[in-house]
Amino acid sequence: MNRPQHILICGERGAGKSTLINRLLVHNRRPVFGFITKKMPPDQNGECKVYIHPANSASLQYTHENLAGVCKNGKIITVNIEVFNTVGMKLLQAPTGGLLLMDELGFMESKASDFCSGVLAALDGDVPVLAAVKNKETAFLKAVREHKNVELHYVTTQNRDMLYRKLLPKVMGM
């Protein structure tokens, strides 16, 4: 059986990774599973909380149970490895016939070994993956970007419309 060609979108912050994925998902024919992460605006202390949510949830919850970590001034203050290794692992489960969305993979989860192994196992699997990947250098992100079953695309503000047109038939055919 041929492996699906997973699509990974990589780019700098603000290049439009998630926006491109959301545009592509409009044309997706499969049920969507997986996760999205949301970075909240800074609080009164300048800290930004990052939450992990089910990709197919109509309403997002912001609780301690899905608080993945906290950043301040672009630097990680805390990472809740247990959230990645429990909540994140559950969200990586997608049945045959589905699409596994990972928006986005970054450096916070690099020390969550169970979660990292789960992501790599998903890339070994038969369920198509559509993912946004931070353009950072960690062993985990390097392994994701260099995985044999992925098609890696770099998005910029200049090429995102062209990339959308290029990837649309692939997403529709997943």
C-alpha positions, 0 to 999 in steps of 0.5 A: 500500500502506498503511504499518503504524502503528508503535507507540512507547511513551514515558515517564519512567524506571521508568514501565514502557516495557519491561514494557509491551512485554514484555506485548504481545509475549506476544501477538505472532504475528510473529517478532521482530527488532531489539534490546534494550539492557540497563543493568548495575548500577553496578560498583565505580567507580559506572559502569553499562555499557550493552549492545545485544543481538539481541531474538530471542537466547535468551542475552545476551552482554556483550562489548566487541563489543556495549558501547554505552556507559558511564554514571555518576551518570546522565551518559554517560561514553562512547558506542561510536558504532561499536557502534551503527553496526555491530552496531546497524545489523545488528539493525535488519534485519527481513524482511517478516513480522517485527516490529522491536523497538527497546527502547530508543531513547535519547540515547546513539545520537544521534551514531551517524549511520548508526544514527539514519538506519537507525532512521528508514528502518525507520520509513519501511518496511513492517515493523511497529515496536514501540519504547520511546523515552526521554522526552529532548529530542534532535534524533534522538528528536524525529524518531523521536517525530514520524515520520509513520508512528508512533503515540506513546503515553506510559506512566505507572505510572497508565495502563500497564494501560489502555494495555496493553488499548488496544494489545493488539489493535493488536499482535495485528493487526500 
